[in-house]
Amino acid sequence: MEYSPDEYTRHYIVTALFKLMHEYEYEKIKVTDIVAKAGVGRATFYRYFKSKEDVIIYYFERHTREFVFEQRIIPRGKEDHIKIAFDTLTMFKQNKEPFKLLQKAHLTDLYLGYLNKKFVQNFERDNNDKNRYLPYLYAGMLYNVSMKWLEDDCKEDAQTLAAMIVEAIYDKGDEE
């Protein structure tokens, strides 16, 4: 996946924010600190983001785009769903340090809000059923499992967790 100059600029800003979060409390980090660390001007920051929280949301969006780009299957059964859950957990584990910083700063609600939004969008696009609570159930499960897994430093086997997640949501009447 190739990146435009704008994407690189956003990447520098995201990286700067997370580096600063490693050193300082989130509330004490100012936009001027972020732009100095990123090597960009304030106007550049505000061209792309309205707030520090927008930088974090962009981090989620960028990783989601990369994840979707890497996926080569359309899930047709339980095993496909387990593979997608496993890939999701693997990507989460590879990026656990920023999530630890979000936990430390009490900002994981941004992650839950992002998951809720994405699951709702995907359900509206892909599913004809009208159960408007189902995307929130899936988002909440992924959020809670991933946060608990993070508390345990992602030690549990990702494949085991993926199978557990899919088993919890898979309709027993739809066995392959």
N, CA and C atoms as an extended XYZ file, in Angstrom:
528
Properties=species:S:1:pos:R:3:atomname:S:1:resname:S:1:resid:I:1 pbc="F F F"
N         0.851       -1.170        0.000 N   MET     1
C         0.000        0.000        0.000 CA  MET     1
C         0.899        1.236        0.000 C   MET     1
N         0.734        2.090       -0.992 N   GLU     2
C         1.544        3.299       -1.105 CA  GLU     2
C         0.853        4.463       -0.415 C   GLU     2
N         1.674        5.404        0.032 N   TYR     3
C         1.147        6.559        0.743 CA  TYR     3
C         1.460        7.845       -0.008 C   TYR     3
N         0.537        8.775        0.050 N   SER     4
C         0.714       10.093       -0.550 CA  SER     4
C         1.525       10.962        0.422 C   SER     4
N         2.041       12.090       -0.053 N   PRO     5
C         2.729       13.012        0.863 CA  PRO     5
C         1.839       13.439        2.038 C   PRO     5
N         0.552       13.628        1.777 N   ASP     6
C        -0.376       13.975        2.857 CA  ASP     6
C        -0.447       12.870        3.909 C   ASP     6
N        -0.440       11.611        3.444 N   GLU     7
C        -0.468       10.480        4.377 CA  GLU     7
C         0.791       10.454        5.231 C   GLU     7
N         1.934       10.730        4.616 N   TYR     8
C         3.178       10.770        5.386 CA  TYR     8
C         3.130       11.870        6.439 C   TYR     8
N         2.613       13.022        6.085 N   THR     9
C         2.501       14.121        7.046 CA  THR     9
C         1.621       13.708        8.217 C   THR     9
N         0.491       13.103        7.914 N   ARG    10
C        -0.396       12.627        8.984 CA  ARG    10
C         0.317       11.592        9.849 C   ARG    10
N         1.068       10.707        9.189 N   HIS    11
C         1.818        9.681        9.916 CA  HIS    11
C         2.798       10.322       10.896 C   HIS    11
N         3.520       11.355       10.469 N   TYR    12
C         4.470       12.035       11.355 CA  TYR    12
C         3.757       12.636       12.560 C   TYR    12
N         2.578       13.189       12.339 N   ILE    13
C         1.810       13.789       13.432 CA  ILE    13
C         1.343       12.712       14.406 C   ILE    13
N         0.830       11.595       13.877 N   VAL    14
C         0.391       10.483       14.735 CA  VAL    14
C         1.562        9.960       15.553 C   VAL    14
N         2.678        9.722       14.875 N   THR    15
C         3.867        9.198       15.557 CA  THR    15
C         4.326       10.147       16.654 C   THR    15
N         4.312       11.444       16.358 N   ALA    16
C         4.720       12.442       17.347 CA  ALA    16
C         3.807       12.391       18.572 C   ALA    16
N         2.493       12.315       18.348 N   LEU    17
C         1.566       12.281       19.479 CA  LEU    17
C         1.831       11.058       20.353 C   LEU    17
N         1.978        9.888       19.757 N   PHE    18
C         2.194        8.689       20.560 CA  PHE    18
C         3.551        8.714       21.268 C   PHE    18
N         4.571        9.271       20.644 N   LYS    19
C         5.862        9.415       21.329 CA  LYS    19
C         5.719       10.336       22.537 C   LYS    19
N         5.000       11.420       22.365 N   LEU    20
C         4.783       12.347       23.474 CA  LEU    20
C         3.945       11.709       24.578 C   LEU    20
N         2.960       10.895       24.195 N   MET    21
C         2.138       10.214       25.196 CA  MET    21
C         2.967        9.231       26.013 C   MET    21
N         4.027        8.725       25.427 N   HIS    22
C         4.924        7.825       26.147 CA  HIS    22
C         5.716        8.588       27.215 C   HIS    22
N         5.959        9.866       26.955 N   GLU    23
C         6.781       10.686       27.847 CA  GLU    23
C         5.963       11.527       28.825 C   GLU    23
N         4.760       11.958       28.417 N   TYR    24
C         3.981       12.916       29.207 CA  TYR    24
C         2.538       12.456       29.332 C   TYR    24
N         1.838       13.053       30.297 N   GLU    25
C         0.411       12.804       30.416 CA  GLU    25
C        -0.297       13.443       29.222 C   GLU    25
N        -1.288       12.744       28.700 N   TYR    26
C        -2.005       13.197       27.505 CA  TYR    26
C        -2.549       14.614       27.669 C   TYR    26
N        -3.138       14.891       28.818 N   GLU    27
C        -3.764       16.198       29.049 CA  GLU    27
C        -2.759       17.339       28.974 C   GLU    27
N        -1.497       17.046       29.248 N   LYS    28
C        -0.468       18.089       29.261 CA  LYS    28
C         0.169       18.311       27.883 C   LYS    28
N        -0.132       17.458       26.942 N   ILE    29
C         0.434       17.593       25.592 CA  ILE    29
C        -0.376       18.631       24.824 C   ILE    29
N         0.311       19.587       24.271 N   LYS    30
C        -0.319       20.656       23.484 CA  LYS    30
C        -0.033       20.421       21.996 C   LYS    30
N        -0.851       21.018       21.159 N   VAL    31
C        -0.639       20.921       19.711 CA  VAL    31
C         0.753       21.444       19.352 C   VAL    31
N         1.211       22.479       20.032 N   THR    32
C         2.558       23.003       19.743 CA  THR    32
C         3.636       21.951       20.021 C   THR    32
N         3.425       21.104       21.031 N   ASP    33
C         4.370       20.017       21.315 CA  ASP    33
C         4.363       18.991       20.182 C   ASP    33
N         3.173       18.674       19.712 N   ILE    34
C         3.026       17.665       18.651 CA  ILE    34
C         3.694       18.146       17.369 C   ILE    34
N         3.417       19.389       16.974 N   VAL    35
C         3.978       19.876       15.707 CA  VAL    35
C         5.490       20.021       15.788 C   VAL    35
N         6.000       20.395       16.949 N   ALA    36
C         7.455       20.494       17.107 CA  ALA    36
C         8.089       19.112       16.962 C   ALA    36
N         7.483       18.112       17.584 N   LYS    37
C         8.006       16.740       17.514 CA  LYS    37
C         7.874       16.184       16.093 C   LYS    37
N         6.800       16.534       15.401 N   ALA    38
C         6.546       16.019       14.045 CA  ALA    38
C         7.322       16.776       12.979 C   ALA    38
N         7.796       17.964       13.311 N   GLY    39
C         8.520       18.765       12.329 CA  GLY    39
C         7.612       19.421       11.304 C   GLY    39
N         6.404       19.763       11.742 N   VAL    40
C         5.449       20.455       10.869 CA  VAL    40
C         4.936       21.698       11.590 C   VAL    40
N         4.263       22.561       10.864 N   GLY    41
C         3.698       23.767       11.458 CA  GLY    41
C         2.301       23.540       12.009 C   GLY    41
N         1.861       24.477       12.842 N   ARG    42
C         0.500       24.397       13.405 CA  ARG    42
C        -0.557       24.383       12.307 C   ARG    42
N        -0.340       25.186       11.267 N   ALA    43
C        -1.313       25.226       10.166 CA  ALA    43
C        -1.440       23.851        9.509 C   ALA    43
N        -0.325       23.152        9.395 N   THR    44
C        -0.355       21.796        8.817 CA  THR    44
C        -1.160       20.865        9.708 C   THR    44
N        -0.937       20.944       11.012 N   PHE    45
C        -1.717       20.112       11.940 CA  PHE    45
C        -3.203       20.358       11.723 C   PHE    45
N        -3.596       21.628       11.720 N   TYR    46
C        -5.018       21.960       11.619 CA  TYR    46
C        -5.585       21.761       10.211 C   TYR    46
N        -4.728       21.615        9.220 N   ARG    47
C        -5.203       21.257        7.883 CA  ARG    47
C        -5.771       19.835        7.901 C   ARG    47
N        -5.174       18.983        8.718 N   TYR    48
C        -5.561       17.573        8.748 CA  TYR    48
C        -6.422       17.183        9.947 C   TYR    48
N        -6.256       17.874       11.060 N   PHE    49
C        -6.927       17.470       12.300 CA  PHE    49
C        -7.507       18.677       13.022 C   PHE    49
N        -8.628       18.451       13.710 N   LYS    50
C        -9.234       19.503       14.515 CA  LYS    50
C        -8.739       19.449       15.957 C   LYS    50
N        -8.297       18.243       16.381 N   SER    51
C        -7.922       18.056       17.784 CA  SER    51
C        -6.958       16.880       17.917 C   SER    51
N        -6.440       16.708       19.117 N   LYS    52
C        -5.585       15.548       19.401 CA  LYS    52
C        -6.394       14.253       19.245 C   LYS    52
N        -7.653       14.293       19.629 N   GLU    53
C        -8.502       13.108       19.515 CA  GLU    53
C        -8.675       12.704       18.050 C   GLU    53
N        -8.749       13.680       17.157 N   ASP    54
C        -8.840       13.381       15.724 CA  ASP    54
C        -7.597       12.647       15.228 C   ASP    54
N        -6.454       12.949       15.812 N   VAL    55
C        -5.211       12.252       15.449 CA  VAL    55
C        -5.339       10.771       15.802 C   VAL    55
N        -5.899       10.493       16.966 N   ILE    56
C        -6.079        9.102       17.405 CA  ILE    56
C        -7.086        8.383       16.516 C   ILE    56
N        -8.180        9.050       16.190 N   ILE    57
C        -9.173        8.451       15.293 CA  ILE    57
C        -8.540        8.160       13.940 C   ILE    57
N        -7.719        9.064       13.447 N   TYR    58
C        -7.025        8.825       12.184 CA  TYR    58
C        -6.133        7.587       12.289 C   TYR    58
N        -5.470        7.411       13.412 N   TYR    59
C        -4.644        6.218       13.630 CA  TYR    59
C        -5.493        4.957       13.437 C   TYR    59
N        -6.682        4.934       14.031 N   PHE    60
C        -7.578        3.781       13.855 CA  PHE    60
C        -7.971        3.616       12.388 C   PHE    60
N        -8.327        4.720       11.743 N   GLU    61
C        -8.760        4.664       10.339 CA  GLU    61
C        -7.655        4.145        9.431 C   GLU    61
N        -6.437        4.630        9.635 N   ARG    62
C        -5.315        4.191        8.794 CA  ARG    62
C        -5.071        2.694        8.940 C   ARG    62
N        -5.091        2.212       10.185 N   HIS    63
C        -4.863        0.781       10.388 CA  HIS    63
C        -6.023       -0.049        9.864 C   HIS    63
N        -7.225        0.482        9.924 N   THR    64
C        -8.372       -0.230        9.348 CA  THR    64
C        -8.221       -0.339        7.831 C   THR    64
N        -7.833        0.747        7.181 N   ARG    65
C        -7.618        0.703        5.720 CA  ARG    65
C        -6.546       -0.313        5.353 C   ARG    65
N        -5.455       -0.345        6.099 N   GLU    66
C        -4.392       -1.318        5.842 CA  GLU    66
C        -4.899       -2.738        6.036 C   GLU    66
N        -5.682       -2.947        7.090 N   PHE    67
C        -6.229       -4.263        7.382 CA  PHE    67
C        -7.149       -4.724        6.254 C   PHE    67
N        -8.048       -3.854        5.842 N   VAL    68
C        -8.995       -4.195        4.776 CA  VAL    68
C        -8.245       -4.460        3.476 C   VAL    68
N        -7.219       -3.671        3.200 N   PHE    69
C        -6.415       -3.853        1.992 CA  PHE    69
C        -5.759       -5.234        1.980 C   PHE    69
N        -5.334       -5.707        3.146 N   GLU    70
C        -4.659       -7.005        3.251 CA  GLU    70
C        -5.627       -8.194        3.187 C   GLU    70
N        -6.883       -7.985        3.513 N   GLN    71
C        -7.844       -9.085        3.514 CA  GLN    71
C        -8.158       -9.513        2.093 C   GLN    71
N        -8.054      -10.779        1.847 N   ARG    72
C        -8.270      -11.303        0.499 CA  ARG    72
C        -9.451      -12.275        0.417 C   ARG    72
N       -10.215      -12.357        1.494 N   ILE    73
C       -11.330      -13.306        1.490 CA  ILE    73
C       -12.641      -12.596        1.814 C   ILE    73
N       -13.692      -13.141        1.282 N   ILE    74
C       -15.038      -12.756        1.677 CA  ILE    74
C       -15.516      -13.912        2.547 C   ILE    74
N       -15.814      -13.646        3.811 N   PRO    75
C       -16.156      -14.755        4.710 CA  PRO    75
C       -17.409      -15.491        4.265 C   PRO    75
N       -17.269      -16.792        4.149 N   ARG    76
C       -18.383      -17.628        3.707 CA  ARG    76
C       -18.792      -18.645        4.763 C   ARG    76
N       -18.000      -18.768        5.806 N   GLY    77
C       -18.323      -19.742        6.843 CA  GLY    77
C       -17.553      -19.442        8.107 C   GLY    77
N       -17.736      -20.302        9.059 N   LYS    78
C       -17.157      -20.118       10.383 CA  LYS    78
C       -15.635      -19.985       10.333 C   LYS    78
N       -14.971      -20.836        9.574 N   GLU    79
C       -13.496      -20.799        9.512 CA  GLU    79
C       -12.994      -19.478        8.927 C   GLU    79
N       -13.706      -18.942        7.946 N   ASP    80
C       -13.319      -17.639        7.386 CA  ASP    80
C       -13.450      -16.535        8.438 C   ASP    80
N       -14.506      -16.595        9.224 N   HIS    81
C       -14.695      -15.600       10.281 CA  HIS    81
C       -13.610      -15.727       11.348 C   HIS    81
N       -13.224      -16.951       11.662 N   ILE    82
C       -12.142      -17.154       12.631 CA  ILE    82
C       -10.847      -16.559       12.088 C   ILE    82
N       -10.593      -16.738       10.794 N   LYS    83
C        -9.377      -16.168       10.196 CA  LYS    83
C        -9.390      -14.648       10.296 C   LYS    83
N       -10.516      -14.032       10.016 N   ILE    84
C       -10.610      -12.569       10.103 CA  ILE    84
C       -10.434      -12.118       11.559 C   ILE    84
N       -11.065      -12.824       12.498 N   ALA    85
C       -10.896      -12.474       13.918 CA  ALA    85
C        -9.438      -12.639       14.338 C   ALA    85
N        -8.808      -13.714       13.884 N   PHE    86
C        -7.386      -13.946       14.189 CA  PHE    86
C        -6.526      -12.825       13.605 C   PHE    86
N        -6.773      -12.457       12.363 N   ASP    87
C        -6.002      -11.376       11.737 CA  ASP    87
C        -6.207      -10.056       12.481 C   ASP    87
N        -7.440       -9.807       12.921 N   THR    88
C        -7.740       -8.591       13.683 CA  THR    88
C        -6.955       -8.581       14.992 C   THR    88
N        -6.988       -9.687       15.713 N   LEU    89
C        -6.273       -9.774       16.980 CA  LEU    89
C        -4.760       -9.691       16.783 C   LEU    89
N        -4.272      -10.293       15.709 N   THR    90
C        -2.839      -10.231       15.419 CA  THR    90
C        -2.409       -8.793       15.167 C   THR    90
N        -3.197       -8.065       14.391 N   MET    91
C        -2.880       -6.660       14.135 CA  MET    91
C        -2.952       -5.846       15.430 C   MET    91
N        -3.945       -6.134       16.255 N   PHE    92
C        -4.063       -5.450       17.541 CA  PHE    92
C        -2.808       -5.702       18.383 C   PHE    92
N        -2.377       -6.945       18.448 N   LYS    93
C        -1.196       -7.295       19.244 CA  LYS    93
C         0.052       -6.598       18.709 C   LYS    93
N         0.182       -6.517       17.405 N   GLN    94
C         1.332       -5.838       16.801 CA  GLN    94
C         1.333       -4.348       17.126 C   GLN    94
N         0.176       -3.800       17.440 N   ASN    95
C         0.033       -2.371       17.736 CA  ASN    95
C        -0.392       -2.135       19.187 C   ASN    95
N        -0.023       -3.034       20.067 N   LYS    96
C        -0.499       -2.939       21.446 CA  LYS    96
C         0.066       -1.744       22.205 C   LYS    96
N         1.252       -1.284       21.864 N   GLU    97
C         1.850       -0.169       22.615 CA  GLU    97
C         1.007        1.108       22.537 C   GLU    97
N         0.554        1.526       21.351 N   PRO    98
C        -0.337        2.697       21.329 CA  PRO    98
C        -1.626        2.482       22.137 C   PRO    98
N        -2.143        1.267       22.132 N   PHE    99
C        -3.358        0.998       22.905 CA  PHE    99
C        -3.081        1.061       24.404 C   PHE    99
N        -1.894        0.645       24.821 N   LYS   100
C        -1.529        0.785       26.231 CA  LYS   100
C        -1.475        2.263       26.618 C   LYS   100
N        -0.960        3.086       25.709 N   LEU   101
C        -0.928        4.525       25.974 CA  LEU   101
C        -2.336        5.094       26.064 C   LEU   101
N        -3.241        4.597       25.220 N   LEU   102
C        -4.635        5.050       25.283 CA  LEU   102
C        -5.280        4.625       26.592 C   LEU   102
N        -4.986        3.415       27.048 N   GLN   103
C        -5.505        2.964       28.340 CA  GLN   103
C        -4.984        3.858       29.462 C   GLN   103
N        -3.698        4.110       29.443 N   LYS   104
C        -3.066        4.947       30.476 CA  LYS   104
C        -3.710        6.337       30.521 C   LYS   104
N        -4.049        6.874       29.348 N   ALA   105
C        -4.644        8.213       29.253 CA  ALA   105
C        -6.175        8.192       29.400 C   ALA   105
N        -6.754        7.023       29.656 N   HIS   106
C        -8.208        6.874       29.786 CA  HIS   106
C        -8.928        7.334       28.516 C   HIS   106
N        -8.385        6.916       27.369 N   LEU   107
C        -8.953        7.302       26.071 CA  LEU   107
C        -9.464        6.114       25.263 C   LEU   107
N        -9.629        4.972       25.897 N   THR   108
C       -10.095        3.807       25.137 CA  THR   108
C       -11.527        3.972       24.656 C   THR   108
N       -12.257        4.931       25.234 N   ASP   109
C       -13.610        5.184       24.734 CA  ASP   109
C       -13.575        5.639       23.275 C   ASP   109
N       -12.466        6.249       22.854 N   LEU   110
C       -12.327        6.613       21.435 CA  LEU   110
C       -12.303        5.360       20.564 C   LEU   110
N       -11.646        4.319       21.048 N   TYR   111
C       -11.585        3.039       20.330 CA  TYR   111
C       -12.972        2.409       20.258 C   TYR   111
N       -13.687        2.391       21.365 N   LEU   112
C       -15.039        1.822       21.358 CA  LEU   112
C       -15.946        2.612       20.415 C   LEU   112
N       -15.880        3.926       20.472 N   GLY   113
C       -16.682        4.748       19.567 CA  GLY   113
C       -16.354        4.476       18.115 C   GLY   113
N       -15.068        4.312       17.826 N   TYR   114
C       -14.642        4.002       16.459 CA  TYR   114
C       -15.185        2.634       16.024 C   TYR   114
N       -15.038        1.632       16.888 N   LEU   115
C       -15.553        0.299       16.555 CA  LEU   115
C       -17.061        0.336       16.326 C   LEU   115
N       -17.793        1.023       17.201 N   ASN   116
C       -19.247        1.140       17.026 CA  ASN   116
C       -19.579        1.729       15.662 C   ASN   116
N       -18.927        2.821       15.315 N   LYS   117
C       -19.186        3.493       14.031 CA  LYS   117
C       -18.900        2.565       12.858 C   LYS   117
N       -17.759        1.877       12.892 N   LYS   118
C       -17.380        1.008       11.771 CA  LYS   118
C       -18.303       -0.205       11.660 C   LYS   118
N       -18.638       -0.823       12.780 N   PHE   119
C       -19.529       -1.976       12.718 CA  PHE   119
C       -20.906       -1.566       12.196 C   PHE   119
N       -21.417       -0.423       12.637 N   VAL   120
C       -22.714        0.051       12.141 CA  VAL   120
C       -22.634        0.287       10.636 C   VAL   120
N       -21.591        0.962       10.167 N   GLN   121
C       -21.430        1.208        8.725 CA  GLN   121
C       -21.376       -0.103        7.944 C   GLN   121
N       -20.606       -1.057        8.445 N   ASN   122
C       -20.486       -2.340        7.744 CA  ASN   122
C       -21.800       -3.105        7.729 C   ASN   122
N       -22.525       -3.073        8.837 N   PHE   123
C       -23.802       -3.774        8.886 CA  PHE   123
C       -24.814       -3.128        7.956 C   PHE   123
N       -24.832       -1.806        7.908 N   GLU   124
C       -25.759       -1.120        7.010 CA  GLU   124
C       -25.440       -1.440        5.554 C   GLU   124
N       -24.172       -1.590        5.243 N   ARG   125
C       -23.747       -1.869        3.875 CA  ARG   125
C       -23.963       -3.344        3.500 C   ARG   125
N       -23.671       -4.268        4.436 N   ASP   126
C       -23.600       -5.689        4.095 CA  ASP   126
C       -24.790       -6.533        4.517 C   ASP   126
N       -25.578       -6.066        5.457 N   ASN   127
C       -26.639       -6.911        6.003 CA  ASN   127
C       -28.006       -6.292        5.771 C   ASN   127
N       -28.917       -7.143        5.428 N   ASN   128
C       -30.284       -6.679        5.228 CA  ASN   128
C       -31.117       -6.776        6.491 C   ASN   128
N       -30.590       -7.520        7.507 N   ASP   129
C       -31.409       -7.639        8.707 CA  ASP   129
C       -31.482       -6.286        9.412 C   ASP   129
N       -32.547       -6.108       10.110 N   LYS   130
C       -32.833       -4.809       10.718 CA  LYS   130
C       -32.512       -4.784       12.209 C   LYS   130
N       -31.715       -5.737       12.692 N   ASN   131
C       -31.343       -5.736       14.095 CA  ASN   131
C       -30.303       -4.651       14.334 C   ASN   131
N       -30.753       -3.504       14.766 N   ARG   132
C       -29.867       -2.351       14.903 CA  ARG   132
C       -28.935       -2.457       16.096 C   ARG   132
N       -29.135       -3.443       16.972 N   TYR   133
C       -28.271       -3.612       18.136 CA  TYR   133
C       -27.098       -4.552       17.855 C   TYR   133
N       -27.211       -5.370       16.830 N   LEU   134
C       -26.192       -6.370       16.550 CA  LEU   134
C       -24.796       -5.783       16.295 C   LEU   134
N       -24.653       -4.696       15.514 N   PRO   135
C       -23.301       -4.166       15.335 CA  PRO   135
C       -22.678       -3.690       16.646 C   PRO   135
N       -23.495       -3.185       17.559 N   TYR   136
C       -22.984       -2.744       18.856 CA  TYR   136
C       -22.572       -3.934       19.717 C   TYR   136
N       -23.277       -5.030       19.563 N   LEU   137
C       -22.907       -6.257       20.268 CA  LEU   137
C       -21.530       -6.728       19.802 C   LEU   137
N       -21.323       -6.763       18.500 N   TYR   138
C       -20.039       -7.210       17.953 CA  TYR   138
C       -18.917       -6.243       18.331 C   TYR   138
N       -19.176       -4.948       18.189 N   ALA   139
C       -18.156       -3.943       18.528 CA  ALA   139
C       -17.805       -4.026       20.008 C   ALA   139
N       -18.817       -4.149       20.842 N   GLY   140
C       -18.584       -4.242       22.284 CA  GLY   140
C       -17.799       -5.480       22.660 C   GLY   140
N       -18.106       -6.594       22.004 N   MET   141
C       -17.368       -7.817       22.290 CA  MET   141
C       -15.901       -7.660       21.894 C   MET   141
N       -15.656       -7.152       20.695 N   LEU   142
C       -14.278       -6.971       20.246 CA  LEU   142
C       -13.544       -5.996       21.167 C   LEU   142
N       -14.198       -4.914       21.526 N   TYR   143
C       -13.590       -3.923       22.419 CA  TYR   143
C       -13.232       -4.555       23.761 C   TYR   143
N       -14.198       -5.189       24.401 N   ASN   144
C       -13.964       -5.746       25.737 CA  ASN   144
C       -12.933       -6.869       25.732 C   ASN   144
N       -13.001       -7.740       24.754 N   VAL   145
C       -12.013       -8.818       24.672 CA  VAL   145
C       -10.623       -8.237       24.426 C   VAL   145
N       -10.514       -7.286       23.504 N   SER   146
C        -9.190       -6.730       23.199 CA  SER   146
C        -8.630       -5.946       24.389 C   SER   146
N        -9.471       -5.238       25.124 N   MET   147
C        -8.985       -4.485       26.292 CA  MET   147
C        -8.541       -5.431       27.408 C   MET   147
N        -9.292       -6.492       27.636 N   LYS   148
C        -8.890       -7.475       28.651 CA  LYS   148
C        -7.603       -8.174       28.221 C   LYS   148
N        -7.517       -8.508       26.947 N   TRP   149
C        -6.318       -9.151       26.396 CA  TRP   149
C        -5.109       -8.232       26.569 C   TRP   149
N        -5.310       -6.943       26.349 N   LEU   150
C        -4.239       -5.964       26.517 CA  LEU   150
C        -3.794       -5.889       27.974 C   LEU   150
N        -4.745       -5.930       28.901 N   GLU   151
C        -4.395       -5.941       30.327 CA  GLU   151
C        -3.480       -7.102       30.653 C   GLU   151
N        -3.674       -8.220       29.958 N   ASP   152
C        -2.860       -9.416       30.160 CA  ASP   152
C        -1.649       -9.441       29.223 C   ASP   152
N        -1.331       -8.287       28.624 N   ASP   153
C        -0.201       -8.107       27.709 CA  ASP   153
C        -0.300       -9.021       26.479 C   ASP   153
N        -1.509       -9.320       26.066 N   CYS   154
C        -1.773      -10.126       24.853 CA  CYS   154
C        -1.082      -11.488       24.918 C   CYS   154
N        -1.073      -12.076       26.097 N   LYS   155
C        -0.394      -13.372       26.280 CA  LYS   155
C        -1.214      -14.555       25.780 C   LYS   155
N        -2.531      -14.459       25.886 N   GLU   156
C        -3.395      -15.555       25.420 CA  GLU   156
C        -3.194      -15.746       23.920 C   GLU   156
N        -3.285      -16.952       23.478 N   ASP   157
C        -3.119      -17.281       22.057 CA  ASP   157
C        -4.218      -16.618       21.221 C   ASP   157
N        -3.812      -15.877       20.185 N   ALA   158
C        -4.770      -15.154       19.335 CA  ALA   158
C        -5.731      -16.103       18.628 C   ALA   158
N        -5.256      -17.249       18.219 N   GLN   159
C        -6.119      -18.218       17.533 CA  GLN   159
C        -7.219      -18.716       18.466 C   GLN   159
N        -6.863      -18.962       19.714 N   THR   160
C        -7.841      -19.418       20.702 CA  THR   160
C        -8.905      -18.338       20.939 C   THR   160
N        -8.450      -17.098       21.097 N   LEU   161
C        -9.394      -15.997       21.292 CA  LEU   161
C       -10.290      -15.806       20.072 C   LEU   161
N        -9.707      -15.883       18.880 N   ALA   162
C       -10.495      -15.713       17.654 CA  ALA   162
C       -11.595      -16.771       17.578 C   ALA   162
N       -11.248      -18.009       17.864 N   ALA   163
C       -12.243      -19.086       17.837 CA  ALA   163
C       -13.327      -18.840       18.886 C   ALA   163
N       -12.933      -18.354       20.067 N   MET   164
C       -13.896      -18.084       21.128 CA  MET   164
C       -14.864      -16.968       20.715 C   MET   164
N       -14.339      -15.914       20.113 N   ILE   165
C       -15.180      -14.800       19.665 CA  ILE   165
C       -16.185      -15.276       18.629 C   ILE   165
N       -15.714      -15.994       17.629 N   VAL   166
C       -16.601      -16.454       16.552 CA  VAL   166
C       -17.620      -17.441       17.098 C   VAL   166
N       -17.189      -18.323       17.980 N   GLU   167
C       -18.111      -19.293       18.564 CA  GLU   167
C       -19.224      -18.581       19.336 C   GLU   167
N       -18.893      -17.484       19.992 N   ALA   168
C       -19.888      -16.750       20.775 CA  ALA   168
C       -20.949      -16.086       19.896 C   ALA   168
N       -20.581      -15.724       18.669 N   ILE   169
C       -21.537      -15.008       17.819 CA  ILE   169
C       -22.110      -15.855       16.693 C   ILE   169
N       -21.513      -16.998       16.440 N   TYR   170
C       -21.946      -17.824       15.330 CA  TYR   170
C       -23.233      -18.535       15.670 C   TYR   170
N       -24.208      -18.443       14.817 N   ASP   171
C       -25.502      -19.107       15.010 CA  ASP   171
C       -25.300      -20.611       14.949 C   ASP   171
N       -25.652      -21.282       16.012 N   LYS   172
C       -25.461      -22.740       16.095 CA  LYS   172
C       -26.205      -23.479       14.991 C   LYS   172
N       -27.247      -22.890       14.467 N   GLY   173
C       -27.999      -23.518       13.394 CA  GLY   173
C       -27.330      -23.381       12.038 C   GLY   173
N       -26.286      -22.543       11.963 N   ASP   174
C       -25.595      -22.307       10.695 CA  ASP   174
C       -24.293      -23.080       10.573 C   ASP   174
N       -24.122      -24.130       11.353 N   GLU   175
C       -22.888      -24.907       11.276 CA  GLU   175
C       -22.652      -25.370        9.856 C   GLU   175
N       -21.374      -25.380        9.468 N   GLU   176
C       -21.018      -25.698        8.078 CA  GLU   176
C       -21.337      -27.120        7.707 C   GLU   176
